[in-house]
Amino acid sequence: MNTWLKACLAGSLLITPAAFAQSADDDDPYAYPEQEAERAQEKAQKEDDDAYERRRKLVDETDEFREAAERENDDGFRAMARLDDPNLGVAVELVAGLLMVDSARGDFSDNKPGLGVRATWEFGRSFFTENETLREALFADLRWIYGSLSDGTEFIKGDTRLHYFTLAPAWLFRFGDSPFGLFLQAGGGLAYQNTGITIGEDETQVNGLKPVVQYGLGIRGRPALSRTLNLTFRLEAMGFRRGYANDFFIGGSAGVGF
């Protein structure tokens, strides 16, 4: 009897570990040693696939834009010009130079200093954001130029003040990718002339308003001071045709652009 009990006890001790392992995870059958290598390989492969998928999702999106920009055709790619250059394309400049007024005495011109101010709008940036040539080339000026003349004797003399108000579009031919270029300009406006004729102690005011045609060329620069601020300057030669008179202005300007 004692021998039979010892045999039963020993048998139960041998069966218990296997049963415990089986109940620990009913869905995962007991792995025999020859299956361990296969399972480890499958687990490593799954981890590699997951890591690759994570890396693929983290690819820098700028690579996709760069690849699209390098294609020969657009294929739907749109140049994000406003993000590359956020400037509004507006500038204000002070103008100074030599005003050569058509002489009434038969000389070529009466030369006097000319001063003024100019506002520039690079309208190509607003209307042609996807065309780099038109975007950089087109601008327009709203300009005021002032000059004065004085002639006569102590008894009879005349003082003339000339104001030119013009609006003129222009086309800029850039020097490569630099912020400098040659521009051609043509437009129109009004020329206001105020003349005071003094005879002795009496003065008579004569005013006149005539249409004026502006035309000319020059060199324009727009180097960047910061991401949103530019230095703007010009050297130019402009003609102002008012009636039969043909005046010229040779000078320059400097200001800031936004």
C-alpha positions in Angstrom: 0.0 0.0 0.0 2.8 2.3 0.9 4.6 1.6 -2.3 1.4 2.3 -4.4 1.0 5.7 -2.8 4.6 6.7 -3.5 4.2 5.8 -7.1 1.1 8.0 -7.5 2.8 10.9 -5.8 5.8 10.8 -8.1 3.5 10.6 -11.2 1.5 13.7 -10.1 4.8 15.7 -9.7 5.8 14.8 -13.3 2.4 15.8 -14.8 2.0 19.2 -12.9 4.6 21.4 -14.8 3.3 20.4 -18.2 -0.3 21.1 -17.1 0.7 24.5 -15.6 2.5 25.5 -18.8 -0.5 24.6 -20.9 -2.9 26.6 -18.7 -0.7 29.7 -18.6 -1.7 30.7 -22.2 -4.4 28.5 -23.8 -3.9 30.3 -27.2 -0.1 29.8 -27.3 0.7 26.1 -27.5 3.8 24.8 -25.7 6.8 25.6 -27.8 9.3 22.8 -28.3 13.0 23.6 -28.6 13.1 23.0 -32.4 10.3 25.7 -32.8 12.1 28.5 -30.9 14.3 29.5 -33.8 11.4 29.8 -36.3 9.3 31.9 -33.9 12.3 34.2 -33.2 12.8 34.7 -36.9 9.1 35.6 -37.5 9.1 38.0 -34.6 12.3 39.8 -35.9 10.8 40.0 -39.4 7.6 41.6 -38.0 9.6 44.2 -36.0 11.6 45.1 -39.2 8.4 45.6 -41.2 6.9 47.8 -38.5 10.1 49.9 -38.3 10.2 50.4 -42.1 6.6 51.5 -42.1 7.3 54.1 -39.4 10.3 55.4 -41.3 8.4 55.7 -44.5 5.7 57.9 -42.8 8.4 60.2 -41.4 10.0 61.0 -44.8 10.6 64.8 -45.1 7.9 66.2 -47.4 10.3 68.7 -48.9 11.9 65.9 -50.8 8.6 65.5 -52.7 8.5 69.2 -53.6 12.1 69.1 -54.7 11.5 66.2 -57.0 8.5 67.9 -58.5 10.4 71.1 -59.1 13.2 69.2 -60.9 10.8 67.6 -63.4 10.9 68.9 -66.9 7.1 69.5 -66.9 5.1 70.8 -64.0 2.9 67.7 -63.5 0.6 69.8 -61.3 3.5 71.3 -59.3 2.9 75.0 -58.3 5.8 77.2 -57.3 5.1 78.6 -53.9 6.4 82.1 -54.8 4.7 83.9 -51.9 6.3 81.6 -49.4 9.8 82.0 -50.9 9.5 85.8 -51.1 6.8 87.3 -48.8 7.4 90.9 -49.9 4.3 92.9 -51.0 6.3 94.6 -53.8 5.7 98.2 -52.6 8.4 100.8 -52.4 8.8 104.5 -51.6 11.7 106.5 -52.9 13.0 110.1 -52.8 14.1 111.4 -56.2 16.8 114.0 -57.0 18.6 115.0 -60.1 19.0 117.5 -63.0 15.8 118.8 -64.6 16.5 120.0 -68.2 13.5 122.2 -69.2 13.0 123.0 -72.9 14.3 126.5 -73.3 12.0 129.2 -74.7 15.0 131.3 -75.7 16.2 128.8 -78.3 18.8 127.1 -76.2 18.7 123.3 -75.8 17.6 123.5 -72.2 17.5 125.4 -69.0 19.1 123.2 -66.4 17.8 123.3 -62.8 17.7 120.9 -59.9 14.7 118.5 -59.8 13.3 116.9 -56.7 10.4 114.6 -56.1 9.0 111.4 -54.6 7.9 108.1 -56.2 5.8 105.2 -55.1 6.4 101.9 -56.8 4.1 98.9 -57.0 5.5 95.6 -58.4 2.1 94.4 -59.6 3.6 91.3 -61.3 3.9 89.8 -57.8 0.2 90.1 -57.3 -1.1 88.9 -60.6 1.5 86.5 -61.9 2.6 84.5 -58.9 3.2 81.3 -61.0 5.2 83.0 -63.8 8.6 84.0 -62.5 9.5 86.2 -65.5 6.3 88.3 -65.3 6.4 88.3 -61.5 9.9 89.9 -61.4 9.6 92.1 -64.5 6.4 94.2 -64.1 6.1 97.2 -61.9 4.5 100.7 -62.1 5.5 104.1 -60.7 3.4 107.0 -59.4 5.7 109.9 -59.6 5.9 113.6 -58.7 8.8 115.7 -59.9 9.2 119.4 -59.1 11.5 122.1 -60.7 11.6 125.9 -60.9 12.9 128.5 -63.3 13.6 132.2 -62.9 14.6 134.7 -65.6 14.3 138.4 -66.5 15.6 141.7 -65.3 15.1 143.8 -62.2 12.0 145.5 -63.7 10.5 142.5 -65.6 11.0 138.9 -64.4 9.3 135.6 -64.4 9.3 132.7 -61.9 8.0 129.4 -63.2 7.3 126.3 -61.1 6.8 123.0 -62.8 5.1 119.9 -61.4 5.0 116.6 -63.2 2.5 114.0 -62.0 2.8 110.7 -63.9 1.8 107.1 -63.7 4.0 104.8 -65.8 4.4 101.0 -66.0 7.8 99.5 -66.7 9.5 96.2 -67.7 12.6 95.1 -65.9 15.3 93.0 -67.5 17.1 91.3 -64.6 20.9 90.7 -64.7 20.6 86.9 -64.2 19.4 86.0 -60.7 20.7 89.2 -59.2 18.5 91.9 -57.6 19.6 94.4 -60.3 18.4 95.0 -63.8 17.8 97.4 -66.7 14.2 98.8 -67.1 12.2 100.5 -69.9 9.3 102.7 -68.9 6.5 104.6 -70.7 3.4 106.3 -69.3 1.6 109.5 -69.0 0.0 112.1 -66.7 -0.3 115.8 -66.2 2.1 118.7 -66.1 1.1 121.7 -64.0 2.9 125.0 -64.6 2.6 128.1 -62.4 4.3 131.3 -63.6 4.5 134.6 -61.8 5.3 137.6 -64.0 6.5 140.6 -62.1 6.5 144.1 -63.8 7.7 146.7 -61.4 5.7 146.1 -58.2 2.8 144.2 -59.9 2.7 140.4 -60.2 0.5 138.4 -62.4 -0.1 134.7 -61.9 -0.5 132.4 -65.0 -1.4 128.8 -64.5 -1.5 126.0 -67.0 -2.3 122.3 -67.1 -1.2 120.1 -69.9 -1.0 116.3 -70.6 2.4 114.9 -70.4 4.0 111.7 -71.8 6.8 110.1 -69.8 9.3 107.7 -71.3 12.8 106.6 -70.5 15.1 103.9 -69.1 17.4 103.2 -66.2 19.0 100.7 -63.9 17.1 99.5 -60.8 18.4 97.6 -57.7 16.5 95.8 -55.0 18.9 94.2 -52.6 17.4 92.6 -49.5 18.0 94.1 -46.1 15.9 91.4 -44.4 13.3 88.8 -45.3 10.6 91.4 -45.6 12.6 94.7 -46.2 14.6 95.8 -49.3 16.8 98.7 -50.2 15.6 100.1 -53.6 17.5 102.6 -55.7 17.7 103.7 -59.4 19.8 105.6 -61.9 17.5 106.9 -64.7 17.1 109.2 -67.7 13.5 110.2 -68.3 11.8 112.4 -70.9 8.6 114.5 -70.3 6.8 115.6 -73.4 4.3 118.4 -72.6 2.7 120.0 -75.7 5.5 121.2 -78.0 8.1 121.2 -75.1 10.3 118.2 -74.4 11.9 118.2 -70.9 14.4 115.7 -69.5 15.3 114.5 -66.1 18.6 112.7 -65.3 19.1 111.5 -61.7 18.6 108.8 -59.2 16.5 107.8 -56.3 16.7 105.7 -53.1 14.2 104.3 -50.7 12.8 101.1 -49.1 10.6 98.3 -50.3 8.3 96.1 -48.4 
